[in-house]
Amino acid sequence: MNVAESERMAGQLQKIGYTLTEDFETADLILFNTCCVRATAEDKIYGKIGEIKKYKRQNPALIIGVVGCLAQKDGENLIKHAPHIDFILGTGRRGELASVVQNFESKRRQFVDISNVSGMIDDENILPIRAGKVSAFVPIMYGCNNFCTYCIVPHVRGRERSRLPNEIISEVTETVNAGFKEITLLGQNVNSYNGGGKTFPQLLRDVDKIDGLKRLRFMTSHPKDLSDDLISAMAGGKNICEHIHLPVQYGSNKILQKMNRVYTVEKYLELVKKIRAAIPNISLTTDLIVGFPGENDEDFQETLKFLQEVQFDMAFTFIYSKRTGTPAATFENQVDENLKHSRLEKLMELQNKISLEKNLPYDGKTVEVLVEGASKTDKNIFTGRTRQNKLVLFQHGTENIGDIVNVKINQVQTWLFKGQII
């Protein structure tokens, strides 16, 4: 979502004469698009804001702006912490970035606006400056209504707002016509999409029919809203990839209840069975939080047992991060930091073993790979992904970025495959 929104902001700035640069020393504008979902992200942003102070000293005309979730959360406190910042723009005001920059150019007055957090964002008709050449992100909704007790997102992004289906179809069509092969539909909880009275499965089927589209993905899905119709749409889709990211967050009912996840372990397992029955070659990934307040050894052991039962292809694992303003930040029995890290290591060790076991059956098989480009470490090695979102490395030959090729897997690792084009 951060990437997609940055692309739209780049599109706004291009319309008023700006072009992208990687050179901080010659930049006229430095813009931070921020996240605050975890304390580590916040710390990194504050560190980077401090680092660029020297560029302001070298060039007093430099404009520095902070937008996004941390801007919404901290507002004027950001400027108090770092007075070299020129403007703060909240999540509901992103569509006004270009006018804010132009106003600052003429008036040179510090500016803070974090109002309208739940308003629609008027930048959907802006042509994004896409970062890649093959895959593109298309937001279909904003905000979240779930209010998980650990999560800051609803507080900084507001309530759910869905884009109209015709806007989404138009953007996807335009993006595919521009040469992109893969589209990922984005939302904090795509399953609750309700644009113009249309459900997410209905939207998914409509997008799947767009000429020229080769692959269709979506994220993220909340388990409480995953319907039988969505499973049916995925199973019957032509271009819908056999991969679903379904964050469970924890493997014990006690902690799930404290998290306000509104489902049980049993309900989640039932969903997994339905998904795998309808789409046998599905890849299932998840998010897991360790060290939530009140977590004890029994809860943690239940989670390890849960992992063994589900057999996720991959899990993104996090240490619980206290977010001021959320209910969980005030809960008693906060878990010791050392214990959090110890449990995280055990969780990752088990999941890495499961991930490797899930990948082993691919050894010797031929898979369909969408070519993404050269490896960052070796230009002779190209990378791509299967429909199941498995990363594949292979020797570069005559294929081009955006091609779909068949690769025979000859080496399986925990996080990736290596193979040869056939």
Phi, psi and chi 1 to 4 in degrees:
 res  aa     phi    psi   chi1   chi2   chi3   chi4
   1 MET       -  -39.8 -173.0   66.8   81.1      -
   2 ASN   -61.0  -43.3 -172.3  -76.7      -      -
   3 VAL   -62.2  -47.6  170.3      -      -      -
   4 ALA   -59.9  -41.8      -      -      -      -
   5 GLU   -72.3  -34.2  -68.0  174.6   -4.6      -
   6 SER   -63.7  -39.5  -67.5      -      -      -
   7 GLU   -62.1  -38.2  -68.9  172.9  -14.6      -
   8 ARG   -70.2  -38.4  -80.2 -179.8  148.9   70.5
   9 MET   -67.0  -37.4  -73.6 -172.6  -79.7      -
  10 ALA   -61.8  -36.5      -      -      -      -
  11 GLY   -64.1  -41.6      -      -      -      -
  12 GLN   -60.3  -46.0  -76.5 -168.7   62.8      -
  13 LEU   -69.2  -32.2  -66.3  170.6      -      -
  14 GLN   -63.2  -35.5 -175.1 -178.0   60.1      -
  15 LYS   -65.9  -21.4  -69.9 -168.1   73.2  172.7
  16 ILE  -108.1   19.0   60.2  170.8      -      -
  17 GLY   102.5    1.3      -      -      -      -
  18 TYR   -88.4  150.4  -76.0   84.3      -      -
  19 THR  -128.5  153.9   56.2      -      -      -
  20 LEU   -69.8  143.2  -73.1  167.0      -      -
  21 THR  -143.8  149.4  177.3      -      -      -
  22 GLU   -98.0   -1.5  -61.8  -64.0  -37.7      -
  23 ASP   -95.8  106.2 -174.0   -2.0      -      -
  24 PHE   -64.1  -34.8  -76.8   84.9      -      -
  25 GLU   -69.6  -29.6  -68.2 -166.7   -3.8      -
  26 THR  -104.8   -0.5   60.7      -      -      -
  27 ALA   -66.3  143.9      -      -      -      -
  28 ASP   -92.8  -22.1  -60.3  -64.3      -      -
  29 LEU  -143.3  128.7  167.3   66.1      -      -
  30 ILE  -117.5  122.6  -63.1  175.3      -      -
  31 LEU  -121.0  126.2 -170.2   65.8      -      -
  32 PHE  -100.8  115.9  -71.6   87.0      -      -
  33 ASN   -98.0  111.4 -174.0   17.7      -      -
  34 THR  -107.9  157.6   62.5      -      -      -
  35 CYS  -125.2  149.8  172.6      -      -      -
  36 CYS  -139.3   24.1   63.3      -      -      -
  37 VAL   -66.7  -26.5   71.1      -      -      -
  38 ARG  -135.6  156.1  -74.0 -178.8  -65.7  -83.2
  39 ALA   -63.3  -32.4      -      -      -      -
  40 THR   -62.9  -38.9   50.2      -      -      -
  41 ALA   -64.6  -42.8      -      -      -      -
  42 GLU   -62.8  -46.1 -145.9  171.0  -77.2      -
  43 ASP   -60.5  -39.5  -67.4  -17.2      -      -
  44 LYS   -64.9  -41.5 -175.6  176.9 -179.9 -179.4
  45 ILE   -63.6  -47.9  -66.7  160.8      -      -
  46 TYR   -60.9  -37.0  -87.3  106.2      -      -
  47 GLY   -63.4  -44.0      -      -      -      -
  48 LYS   -67.2  -38.6  -72.2  -69.6 -177.6 -177.4
  49 ILE   -61.1  -39.2  -71.2  171.6      -      -
  50 GLY   -65.6  -38.1      -      -      -      -
  51 GLU   -63.1  -34.4  -73.5  176.8   18.7      -
  52 ILE   -86.1    1.3   64.2  161.6      -      -
  53 LYS   -57.2  -34.2 -174.0  176.1 -177.7  179.3
  54 LYS   -63.9  -31.3   60.3 -177.6  178.8 -177.6
  55 TYR   -71.3  -31.3  -60.0  114.4      -      -
  56 LYS   -67.8  -38.0 -171.7   78.8  165.8 -177.4
  57 ARG   -65.4  -39.9  -73.8 -162.7  -63.9  -97.0
  58 GLN   -70.8  -32.8  -65.5  168.0    5.9      -
  59 ASN  -137.4   88.1  175.7   19.3      -      -
  60 PRO   -58.5  -20.1  -23.8   34.7      -      -
  61 ALA   -79.8  -10.4      -      -      -      -
  62 LEU   -60.1  134.6  171.6   65.4      -      -
  63 ILE  -102.1  129.0  -58.5  171.8      -      -
  64 ILE  -120.1  123.0  -60.9  173.2      -      -
  65 GLY  -125.5  148.8      -      -      -      -
  66 VAL  -123.9  126.4 -178.7      -      -      -
  67 VAL  -128.5  174.3  -60.4      -      -      -
  68 GLY    93.1 -161.1      -      -      -      -
  69 CYS   -66.9  -42.4  -68.1      -      -      -
  70 LEU   -67.4  -35.1 -176.7   61.5      -      -
  71 ALA   -60.7  -43.1      -      -      -      -
  72 GLN   -64.8  -41.3 -175.6   69.0   45.1      -
  73 LYS   -71.7  -45.3  174.0  177.2  169.8  -73.3
  74 ASP  -101.1  -22.3  -75.3    1.2      -      -
  75 GLY    49.2 -125.5      -      -      -      -
  76 GLU   -63.6  -22.9  -68.8 -175.9    1.2      -
  77 ASN   -62.3  -27.5  -72.6  -30.7      -      -
  78 LEU   -62.5  -43.9  -87.4  164.3      -      -
  79 ILE   -69.5  -35.6  -72.2 -178.6      -      -
  80 LYS   -63.4  -37.8  -69.6  177.4 -178.4  177.3
  81 HIS   -73.7  -37.7  175.5   84.0      -      -
  82 ALA  -136.6   84.7      -      -      -      -
  83 PRO   -64.9   -8.1   11.5  -19.4      -      -
  84 HIS   -79.4   -5.8   54.1  -74.7      -      -
  85 ILE   -73.3  137.9  -65.6  172.5      -      -
  86 ASP   -96.1  -36.9  -65.5  -56.0      -      -
  87 PHE  -149.1  151.3   68.3   85.5      -      -
  88 ILE  -121.6  129.9  -53.6  -70.0      -      -
  89 LEU  -131.5  120.7 -151.9   57.5      -      -
  90 GLY   -74.3  175.0      -      -      -      -
  91 THR   -64.7  -29.6   53.6      -      -      -
  92 GLY   -83.6   -3.7      -      -      -      -
  93 ARG  -113.5   10.8  -66.0  -61.7 -169.6 -173.1
  94 ARG   -57.8  -34.8 -169.0 -173.5   70.6 -124.6
  95 GLY   -66.9  -11.5      -      -      -      -
  96 GLU  -101.1   11.4  -59.9  169.5   21.2      -
  97 LEU   -55.6  -47.8  172.7   64.8      -      -
  98 ALA   -60.2  -44.1      -      -      -      -
  99 SER   -68.5  -35.0   61.9      -      -      -
 100 VAL   -62.6  -44.8  166.7      -      -      -
 101 VAL   -62.5  -45.0  170.4      -      -      -
 102 GLN   -63.3  -40.5  -73.0  178.4  -45.7      -
 103 ASN   -63.7  -39.6  -73.4  -21.2      -      -
 104 PHE   -68.3  -36.7 -171.4   84.5      -      -
 105 GLU   -56.1  -36.4  -73.4  172.8  -20.3      -
 106 SER   -90.4  -34.4   60.5      -      -      -
 107 LYS  -102.7  -25.6  -64.4 -179.8 -179.3  177.1
 108 ARG    51.9   54.1  -71.0  -81.7  158.6  177.4
 109 ARG  -129.6  131.1  179.2  175.0   57.7   84.1
 110 GLN   -57.2  143.1  -76.7 -176.1  -43.0      -
 111 PHE  -139.3  133.6  179.4   86.0      -      -
 112 VAL  -133.7  125.4  176.9      -      -      -
 113 ASP  -142.4  108.2 -170.4  -13.3      -      -
 114 ILE  -121.1   27.0   56.5  172.2      -      -
 115 SER   -83.4  174.5   61.2      -      -      -
 116 ASN    61.0   39.9 -165.9   38.1      -      -
 117 VAL   -62.3  -28.8   66.8      -      -      -
 118 SER  -104.1   14.1  -72.2      -      -      -
 119 GLY   -83.9  157.5      -      -      -      -
 120 MET   -66.9  149.3  -73.6  -55.7  -69.0      -
 121 ILE  -103.4  118.7  -59.1  165.2      -      -
 122 ASP   -85.2   65.8 -173.3   24.0      -      -
 123 ASP  -138.6   16.5   68.0   -8.0      -      -
 124 GLU   -71.5  -20.9  -58.4  -49.8  -27.2      -
 125 ASN   -93.7    4.7  -64.8  -40.4      -      -
 126 ILE   -82.8  131.6  -63.8  -67.6      -      -
 127 LEU   -74.0  114.8 -176.2   64.4      -      -
 128 PRO   -67.3  150.2  -13.9   28.1      -      -
 129 ILE   -92.0   92.3  -51.7  -60.4      -      -
 130 ARG   -66.6  138.3  -54.8  -90.2 -174.6 -154.9
 131 ALA   -76.1  -33.3      -      -      -      -
 132 GLY  -107.1 -168.9      -      -      -      -
 133 LYS  -124.2  -14.4  -60.4  178.0 -179.8  178.0
 134 VAL  -114.6  -49.1  177.2      -      -      -
 135 SER  -112.6  140.9  -58.8      -      -      -
 136 ALA  -133.7  147.8      -      -      -      -
 137 PHE  -102.1  132.9  -59.9  115.6      -      -
 138 VAL  -126.7  108.7  175.2      -      -      -
 139 PRO   -65.7  138.1  -18.5   31.7      -      -
 140 ILE  -114.7  -13.2   64.9  170.1      -      -
 141 MET  -162.9  163.8   60.0 -170.9  -61.5      -
 142 TYR  -132.2  156.0  -56.1  101.4      -      -
 143 GLY    80.4  179.9      -      -      -      -
 144 CYS  -155.3  139.8 -176.9      -      -      -
 145 ASN  -105.0    2.7  -69.9  -10.9      -      -
 146 ASN   -83.6  -32.9  -68.4  -49.0      -      -
 147 PHE    51.3   54.0  -71.8   91.5      -      -
 148 CYS   -59.1  141.4  -59.0      -      -      -
 149 THR   -66.6  -18.7   57.2      -      -      -
 150 TYR   -94.9   -8.6   54.7   82.9      -      -
 151 CYS  -104.5  132.2 -172.4      -      -      -
 152 ILE   -87.5  -14.2 -165.2   71.1      -      -
 153 VAL   -54.8  -50.2  169.1      -      -      -
 154 PRO   -61.0  -27.4  -21.3   33.6      -      -
 155 HIS   -76.2  -28.8  -56.4  -82.3      -      -
 156 VAL  -106.1  -12.8  -65.4      -      -      -
 157 ARG  -115.9   -8.7  -75.5 -173.1  170.0  -91.3
 158 GLY    80.0 -172.8      -      -      -      -
 159 ARG   -76.0  165.3  -65.1  -60.3 -176.4   98.5
 160 GLU   -64.8  134.8  -69.1  175.2   -4.6      -
 161 ARG  -136.0  126.1  -65.2   92.7   71.5 -159.4
 162 SER  -102.1  136.6  -64.4      -      -      -
 163 ARG   -71.1  155.4  -65.7  177.7   65.5 -169.9
 164 LEU   -71.4  144.0  -67.2  172.9      -      -
 165 PRO   -56.5  -40.6  -24.0   33.3      -      -
 166 ASN   -64.6  -32.4   63.8  -51.6      -      -
 167 GLU   -65.2  -42.7  -68.1  179.7   -0.3      -
 168 ILE   -67.3  -47.0  -62.8  164.8      -      -
 169 ILE   -59.1  -42.4  -64.4  -64.8      -      -
 170 SER   -63.0  -43.8  176.9      -      -      -
 171 GLU   -67.3  -42.3 -178.6  175.2  -16.8      -
 172 VAL   -63.1  -44.3  172.3      -      -      -
 173 THR   -59.8  -45.9  -59.2      -      -      -
 174 GLU   -61.6  -41.0 -175.1  178.6   70.5      -
 175 THR   -68.3  -42.4  -55.0      -      -      -
 176 VAL   -64.8  -41.0  169.5      -      -      -
 177 ASN   -63.8  -24.2  -70.6  -19.0      -      -
 178 ALA   -80.7   -2.9      -      -      -      -
 179 GLY   111.7   -2.3      -      -      -      -
 180 PHE   -76.4  138.0  -71.7   83.6      -      -
 181 LYS   -98.8  -26.6  -60.7  -65.1 -166.4  -60.7
 182 GLU  -126.3  133.0 -179.8  178.6   87.6      -
 183 ILE  -120.4  135.2  -60.6  -66.1      -      -
 184 THR  -115.3  118.9  -59.7      -      -      -
 185 LEU   -81.8  132.4  -55.8  178.6      -      -
 186 LEU  -118.3  142.8  -64.7  176.3      -      -
 187 GLY  -170.7  157.8      -      -      -      -
 188 GLN   -62.8  -32.3  -53.4  -58.0  139.7      -
 189 ASN  -151.6   86.5  175.2   20.5      -      -
 190 VAL   -61.5  -25.6  -67.1      -      -      -
 191 ASN   -63.6  -22.1  -65.1  -15.3      -      -
 192 SER   -99.1   14.3   59.7      -      -      -
 193 TYR   -55.7  137.7  171.8   83.7      -      -
 194 ASN  -152.3   60.1 -174.6   27.8      -      -
 195 GLY   -87.5  121.7      -      -      -      -
 196 GLY    60.2   28.0      -      -      -      -
 197 GLY    80.2    3.6      -      -      -      -
 198 LYS   -93.9  138.2 -175.9  161.4  -75.7 -167.1
 199 THR   -82.8  167.2   66.8      -      -      -
 200 PHE   -64.1  -44.5 -179.4   59.6      -      -
 201 PRO   -57.8  -37.9  -27.1   35.8      -      -
 202 GLN   -64.7  -43.9  -69.8  170.4  -25.1      -
 203 LEU   -61.8  -43.1  175.4   69.1      -      -
 204 LEU   -59.5  -43.9 -159.5   61.7      -      -
 205 ARG   -63.4  -40.0  -70.0 -174.4  177.9   99.4
 206 ASP   -64.6  -45.8  -71.2  -13.3      -      -
 207 VAL   -64.6  -36.9  175.2      -      -      -
 208 ASP   -60.0  -23.3 -170.7   38.1      -      -
 209 LYS   -86.6   -5.5  -63.5  172.9 -174.8  174.4
 210 ILE   -66.4  127.2  -66.6  174.3      -      -
 211 ASP   -61.4  135.5  -70.7  -21.5      -      -
 212 GLY    93.3  -18.2      -      -      -      -
 213 LEU   -71.0  132.0  177.0   64.9      -      -
 214 LYS  -105.9  -33.5  -61.4  -60.4 -178.7 -175.9
 215 ARG  -143.1  140.8  -70.9 -173.1  177.0  179.1
 216 LEU  -130.9  125.9  178.5   58.2      -      -
 217 ARG  -126.7  171.5  -56.9 -175.3 -173.6  -84.1
 218 PHE  -155.6  154.5   58.7   87.7      -      -
 219 MET  -166.0  148.0   65.6 -176.3  -57.2      -
 220 THR  -113.0  157.1  -62.7      -      -      -
 221 SER  -104.8  132.1  -75.1      -      -      -
 222 HIS   -91.2  129.4 -164.6  -62.6      -      -
 223 PRO   -56.3  -31.5  -26.7   35.4      -      -
 224 LYS   -66.8  -21.1   76.2  177.6  179.8   65.9
 225 ASP  -112.1    5.3  -61.3  -46.4      -      -
 226 LEU   -76.6  113.8 -163.1  148.9      -      -
 227 SER   -96.8  162.3   65.8      -      -      -
 228 ASP   -62.1  -32.8  -69.8  -14.1      -      -
 229 ASP   -67.0  -34.8 -165.5   28.7      -      -
 230 LEU   -66.5  -43.7  175.9   56.0      -      -
 231 ILE   -59.5  -42.3  -63.7  171.5      -      -
 232 SER   -63.5  -41.1  175.3      -      -      -
 233 ALA   -63.7  -41.0      -      -      -      -
 234 MET   -66.0  -44.6  -67.9 -175.2   68.3      -
 235 ALA   -64.4  -34.3      -      -      -      -
 236 GLY   -95.2   -0.5      -      -      -      -
 237 GLY   -75.6  149.9      -      -      -      -
 238 LYS   -83.1  -44.9  177.1 -175.8  176.0 -176.6
 239 ASN  -111.2   -3.3  -57.4  -56.4      -      -
 240 ILE   -71.4  121.3  -57.1  170.2      -      -
 241 CYS   -71.3  150.3  -69.1      -      -      -
 242 GLU   -84.8   64.6  -65.2   80.6    9.9      -
 243 HIS  -152.4  135.6  168.0 -119.3      -      -
 244 ILE  -137.8  131.1 -173.8  165.9      -      -
 245 HIS   -97.3  114.0 -173.8   67.3      -      -
 246 LEU  -127.8   85.2 -167.8   61.9      -      -
 247 PRO   -60.2  123.7  -24.3   35.5      -      -
 248 VAL   -97.8  -33.6   65.2      -      -      -
 249 GLN    76.1  -35.8  -54.8  -60.3    3.1      -
 250 TYR  -162.3  165.2 -151.1   74.2      -      -
 251 GLY  -116.2   22.0      -      -      -      -
 252 SER  -132.9  140.5   95.2      -      -      -
 253 ASN   -64.8  -32.8  -73.3  -26.9      -      -
 254 LYS   -60.9  -47.4 -175.4 -167.5   91.2  177.2
 255 ILE   -72.3  -38.7  -61.4  -63.4      -      -
 256 LEU   -58.1  -39.6  -73.8  175.7      -      -
 257 GLN   -66.2  -42.5 -175.0  177.7   19.1      -
 258 LYS   -66.0  -27.6  -69.3 -172.4   70.6  175.2
 259 MET   -79.2  -11.2  -72.3  178.7  166.7      -
 260 ASN    61.7   44.3 -167.7   35.9      -      -
 261 ARG   -84.3  -13.2  -68.9  -65.3  -73.2  176.9
 262 VAL    61.8   28.8 -156.9      -      -      -
 263 TYR  -150.9  166.6   55.9   81.5      -      -
 264 THR  -109.9  167.8   62.6      -      -      -
 265 VAL   -57.0  -42.1  167.2      -      -      -
 266 GLU   -62.8  -41.7  -67.6   75.1   19.8      -
 267 LYS   -63.2  -42.6  174.3   64.3  175.1  176.5
 268 TYR   -62.8  -45.1 -170.7   95.1      -      -
 269 LEU   -61.6  -35.9  -68.9  171.6      -      -
 270 GLU   -64.2  -41.4 -178.5 -176.3  -32.0      -
 271 LEU   -61.6  -44.0  -82.6  174.9      -      -
 272 VAL   -59.5  -43.4  170.0      -      -      -
 273 LYS   -61.6  -42.9  -72.1  178.4 -178.4  177.2
 274 LYS   -62.1  -45.9  -77.4 -175.6  179.8 -179.6
 275 ILE   -62.0  -48.0  -65.8  167.2      -      -
 276 ARG   -70.9  -28.4  -74.6  177.6  170.4  159.2
 277 ALA   -68.5  -38.6      -      -      -      -
 278 ALA   -81.6  -31.4      -      -      -      -
 279 ILE  -133.1   81.9  -45.0  164.2      -      -
 280 PRO   -59.1  -29.6  -23.9   34.3      -      -
 281 ASN   -97.4   22.9   59.1  -22.4      -      -
 282 ILE   -68.7  144.2 -168.1   88.6      -      -
 283 SER  -102.9  129.4  169.6      -      -      -
 284 LEU  -118.6  122.0 -176.6   64.3      -      -
 285 THR  -122.8  165.1   57.2      -      -      -
 286 THR  -153.7  174.4 -162.0      -      -      -
 287 ASP  -116.3  144.6  -66.5  -18.9      -      -
 288 LEU  -137.3  136.4  -71.2  161.0      -      -
 289 ILE  -112.1  130.1  -63.2  172.4      -      -
 290 VAL  -110.6  141.5  172.6      -      -      -
 291 GLY    87.9   23.0      -      -      -      -
 292 PHE   -64.6  145.9 -171.1   79.7      -      -
 293 PRO   -51.6  131.9  -27.2   34.2      -      -
 294 GLY    89.5   -5.6      -      -      -      -
 295 GLU   -63.8  128.8  176.1 -165.9   67.4      -
 296 ASN  -119.9 -178.4   58.4   31.2      -      -
 297 ASP   -61.4  -37.6  -72.6  -21.4      -      -
 298 GLU   -64.3  -43.0 -177.4  179.7  -11.6      -
 299 ASP   -60.2  -44.2  -61.1  -42.9      -      -
 300 PHE   -65.7  -41.0 -177.0   64.8      -      -
 301 GLN   -64.2  -36.0  -69.8  -56.4  -43.1      -
 302 GLU   -62.4  -37.9  -76.0 -175.2   34.2      -
 303 THR   -67.2  -41.6  -62.4      -      -      -
 304 LEU   -62.1  -41.9  -63.6 -178.9      -      -
 305 LYS   -62.5  -41.2 -179.4 -177.6  176.1 -177.6
 306 PHE   -60.5  -44.0  172.8   80.0      -      -
 307 LEU   -58.9  -43.5  -82.8 -170.4      -      -
 308 GLN   -60.7  -37.4  -69.7  -81.1   22.7      -
 309 GLU   -75.3  -43.5 -174.5  168.1   -2.5      -
 310 VAL   -74.0  -42.1  177.6      -      -      -
 311 GLN    63.0   63.6  -63.3  -77.3  -63.2      -
 312 PHE   -66.8  147.2  -69.5  107.8      -      -
 313 ASP   -69.3  -35.3  -71.9   74.7      -      -
 314 MET  -159.0  151.2 -175.7 -177.3  -65.3      -
 315 ALA  -135.8  134.9      -      -      -      -
 316 PHE   -93.1  115.0  -62.4   89.0      -      -
 317 THR  -109.8  139.6   54.9      -      -      -
 318 PHE  -138.3  148.8  -52.4   96.6      -      -
 319 ILE   -83.9  135.7  -72.7  174.7      -      -
 320 TYR   -54.4  131.4  165.5   71.6      -      -
 321 SER  -118.3  117.4 -177.9      -      -      -
 322 LYS   -67.6  123.0 -174.3 -171.0  -68.5 -172.4
 323 ARG  -113.5  112.2  -57.2  -78.4   72.1 -155.4
 324 THR   -57.5  131.5  -58.6      -      -      -
 325 GLY   104.0   -9.7      -      -      -      -
 326 THR  -102.3  151.4   63.6      -      -      -
 327 PRO   -57.5  -39.3  -26.8   35.2      -      -
 328 ALA   -63.4  -24.3      -      -      -      -
 329 ALA   -64.8  -21.4      -      -      -      -
 330 THR  -102.1   -1.7   65.6      -      -      -
 331 PHE   -65.8  147.9  -73.5  176.6      -      -
 332 GLU   -78.1  172.4  -64.5 -179.8   -6.4      -
 333 ASN    60.0   47.4  -59.7  -41.5      -      -
 334 GLN   -64.7  140.7  -62.2  -77.0  -29.2      -
 335 VAL   -83.7  139.5  179.2      -      -      -
 336 ASP   -58.5  138.6  175.3   75.8      -      -
 337 GLU   -60.9  -41.6  -71.4  -62.7  -40.6      -
 338 ASN   -62.6  -39.1  -69.8  -29.5      -      -
 339 LEU   -67.2  -38.5 -173.4   54.1      -      -
 340 LYS   -56.2  -48.4  -72.4 -178.4 -174.8  179.0
 341 HIS   -65.7  -39.9  -74.4  -85.8      -      -
 342 SER   -61.8  -44.7  172.5      -      -      -
 343 ARG   -67.1  -38.4  -74.3  175.0  176.9  164.6
 344 LEU   -60.7  -42.9 -179.3   66.6      -      -
 345 GLU   -60.8  -42.5  -71.9  177.9    9.9      -
 346 LYS   -65.7  -40.8  -69.1  177.0 -177.9  176.6
 347 LEU   -63.1  -46.1 -169.5   75.0      -      -
 348 MET   -65.7  -38.6  -68.2  173.9   62.5      -
 349 GLU   -60.4  -44.4 -178.2 -179.2   -0.2      -
 350 LEU   -67.2  -45.8  174.0   58.7      -      -
 351 GLN   -65.8  -36.8 -178.8   54.4   51.9      -
 352 ASN   -61.8  -39.1  -71.4  -12.8      -      -
 353 LYS   -64.1  -43.9  179.1 -176.8  175.4 -175.9
 354 ILE   -65.1  -42.4  -66.9  170.5      -      -
 355 SER   -60.2  -43.0  -65.7      -      -      -
 356 LEU   -64.2  -43.6 -179.6   58.7      -      -
 357 GLU   -61.9  -37.9  -70.0  172.7   -9.2      -
 358 LYS   -67.3  -29.4  -67.4  -75.7  -70.6 -174.7
 359 ASN   -84.6  -25.4  -75.3  -15.7      -      -
 360 LEU   -54.8  -38.2  -74.1  174.9      -      -
 361 PRO   -62.8  -15.5  -25.4   35.5      -      -
 362 TYR   -76.9  -15.8  -76.7   89.9      -      -
 363 ASP   -58.5  122.3 -166.5   16.2      -      -
 364 GLY    88.4   -8.8      -      -      -      -
 365 LYS   -85.9  159.0  -73.9 -171.3  175.3 -179.3
 366 THR  -102.6  128.8  -61.7      -      -      -
 367 VAL  -123.9  154.2  -65.0      -      -      -
 368 GLU   -87.6  125.2 -179.4 -172.5  -81.6      -
 369 VAL  -124.4  131.4  174.8      -      -      -
 370 LEU   -89.7  118.3  175.4   60.3      -      -
 371 VAL   -74.2  124.0  179.8      -      -      -
 372 GLU  -101.2  -28.1  -64.0  177.8  -10.3      -
 373 GLY   143.2 -171.2      -      -      -      -
 374 ALA   -74.5  148.8      -      -      -      -
 375 SER   -63.3  148.7  164.4      -      -      -
 376 LYS   -67.1  -22.9  -67.1  179.8 -179.3  178.9
 377 THR  -104.1  -15.3   56.6      -      -      -
 378 ASP  -153.2  110.9 -173.3  -14.8      -      -
 379 LYS   -67.8  -15.1   65.5  179.8 -178.8  179.7
 380 ASN   -83.7  -11.3  -64.4  -45.8      -      -
 381 ILE  -106.1  125.7  -60.9  -65.0      -      -
 382 PHE  -101.5  156.9  -96.1   31.4      -      -
 383 THR  -123.5  156.8   68.8      -      -      -
 384 GLY  -165.9  179.2      -      -      -      -
 385 ARG  -131.0  148.0  -68.8 -174.8 -177.2  -88.8
 386 THR   -78.9  173.1   69.9      -      -      -
 387 ARG   -62.5  -26.6  -72.3  173.7   63.1   95.6
 388 GLN   -83.5    8.0  -70.3   78.1   16.1      -
 389 ASN    69.5   27.4 -152.7   34.3      -      -
 390 LYS   -87.5  132.1  -54.4  -82.2 -171.7  178.0
 391 LEU   -78.1  132.6 -179.9   63.7      -      -
 392 VAL  -127.7  133.0 -177.8      -      -      -
 393 LEU  -109.9  138.7  -83.9   59.0      -      -
 394 PHE  -154.0  158.4   50.8   91.1      -      -
 395 GLN   -68.0  129.9 -168.9   74.3   30.1      -
 396 HIS   -71.0  132.9  176.5   39.2      -      -
 397 GLY  -126.3 -116.0      -      -      -      -
 398 THR   -99.6   -2.6   58.8      -      -      -
 399 GLU   -70.3  156.7   72.4  -74.4  -17.1      -
 400 ASN  -116.3  158.6  -63.4  -52.7      -      -
 401 ILE   -58.5  130.8  -66.7  173.3      -      -
 402 GLY    97.9  -12.9      -      -      -      -
 403 ASP   -70.3  152.4  -73.3  -11.6      -      -
 404 ILE  -108.9  119.2  -66.8  178.8      -      -
 405 VAL  -125.4  161.6  -62.1      -      -      -
 406 ASN   -97.8  127.0  -69.7  -41.1      -      -
 407 VAL  -123.0  129.0  177.6      -      -      -
 408 LYS   -89.0  123.3 -176.1  176.2 -178.2 -180.0
 409 ILE   -79.0  125.8  -55.4  -57.4      -      -
 410 ASN  -122.1   -1.6   53.2   36.7      -      -
 411 GLN  -150.6  127.2 -173.7  177.8  -15.2      -
 412 VAL  -112.9  130.0  171.1      -      -      -
 413 GLN  -125.0  177.5  -62.1 -179.8   10.8      -
 414 THR   -62.2  -42.7  -57.1      -      -      -
 415 TRP  -109.7   -7.9  -54.9  112.4      -      -
 416 LEU  -158.4  167.9   57.3   84.2      -      -
 417 PHE  -115.5  154.2  -60.2  149.8      -      -
 418 LYS  -122.3  141.7  -66.3 -178.6  179.6  178.7
 419 GLY  -159.9 -172.0      -      -      -      -
 420 GLN  -132.3  133.6 -162.9   73.4   32.7      -
 421 ILE   -65.6  137.0  -69.8 -177.5      -      -
 422 ILE  -121.5      -   58.7  171.7      -      -
